[in-house]
Amino acid sequence: MADLILTGPALEQTRTQINESLVQAGVHTVLLIDHAGNVVASCGENRKDLDMTSLAALAAANFGATSQMAKLIGEDDFSLLFHKGKKDSIHFAKVGQEMILITIFGDEVSLGLVRLRVAELTSNIEKIFGLGN
C-alpha cells in the first residue's frame, strides 16, 4: 500500500466532488474512510443517531472480510458491496487500494444512480489523491 498524503486542498476538492455528485442527488450521508476505519471525509446529513466512528470501523472490517471471501472463491477482490434495508441502504466502493467510499441513501434514490455516480466519483477521487488501481 502506498503512502497517502492528505492535504487541505485535496480534501476540500474531494468534499466538493462528493457534495456535487451524491449529496445533491439525494444521498443522505457519504463517508470516505481508509482501510483501518479512519474517517477521511464526511458529507451530507449530520445524523445524531449515526455513530460515524463505529460505522467506519465496521465498514472497514466488513470490506476486509469480504476481500478474504473473494480470495476463497478465486476472485482477486470485490470492488463494491451493497446492503439494503427497509428504509436506508448502504453502498460501499473501493477508491484505489487505500480507501472506501460509503454511501447511505433511502428509497428516493435509485441504486442505479448511486452506482453510476459512485463509479464516476471514485475515479475522480483517485485522480485527486494520485491513487493507482
N, C-alpha and C positions, 0 to 999 in steps of 0.2 A: 504494500500500500504506500502510495506516495505521500510526502508531507503536504499538508493542505494549509495554506496561509489565508486566513480570513481578514480582509481589510474592510474598513468602514465603507468606502465607495462600492466595493463588490457586494457587501451585504445589503446596502441601500438599493442597488440596482436589482438584486435578487428579490427583495421585498416588493419593489415596484412591478417587476415581471409577474410575481405571484398574484398581486392585487389585480392587475390588469387582465391576466389570463383566467384566473379561477374565482377570486372573490367577487369580482364584478359580474361573473356569470351565475352567481347564486350559491357558490360553495360556502359552507359555514366557517370552517377553520382549516388552515393549512399549516403544517409543521415541516420544517426541513431539519433533519437530525443526522448525526453521524452514526456509525455502526456501534458505537459504545452507548448510544441512547442519549447523548447530549443534544439539547435543542440549539440549533444554529440560528434559525429564524422562525418566527411565527407571524401569521397574518389572519385577518378575519375576526370573527366574534371572539370576545374575551369572556368565555363562559366560566362562571363561578363554580359550576358543578363539574368542571373538567380539570383533573389534575394532569397538567401537561407533562410534568416531570415523569410521573408514573407511566403515562401513555407512551412517551418517548422510549423509556427503558423497556417496556413490554413489547413495543413495536420492533425495537432492535433485536430483542431476544427471539421474537416470532420470525423475523426475517432470517436470522441466523439458523434457527431450527429448520425452517423451510428450505434453506440453501442446502443443508445436510440431507434432507429428504430427497431433494433433486438429484444429488450425487448418488444416492442409493438406487435410484431408478435409471441411472445412466445419463442424466442431464448435467450440463455444466452448472446451471443455476436457473432459478426462476426470476424473471425481471420484474414481475409485479404480483401483488396479492390483492384480494378483494374480499371483504366481509360485509354481508348485507344484513341489516337489522330491520325491525318493524318500522322505526321512524328514521333512523340515520344509518348510513353505510360508511365504510372506511376503505379507501383505496391506497395501496402502498406501491411506490415505484422506486427503483434504483436510480440514483443520479451518479453516474460514473461508478467507480468501485468504492467510493468513500462515503456517500450519503444516501439517505432515503427520504423521499417526499411523501408525507402522509396527508391525505385529503379526506375531510369529513364533510359529507353532504347528505341532504334529505331527498325525498321523492320528487321534489320540484326540479331537480337537476338530473338529467339522464346520465346513465353510466357511459354511454357512447360519447357524450360531450366531455365528460370528465377524462376519459381515456385519450381522446383527441387532444384536449388542451394540455394534459399532463405530458403526453409524448412530445409536444412542441416545447413545453416549458422545461422539461428535463434536459433537452438538447441545448436550450438557451443557457440554463444554469451551468451545464458542463463547460460551455464556452466562457462564461463569466469567470469561473474559477480555474479554467485551463485544465479540466479533467479529461482524461482519455478513457475510452471504453476498454 
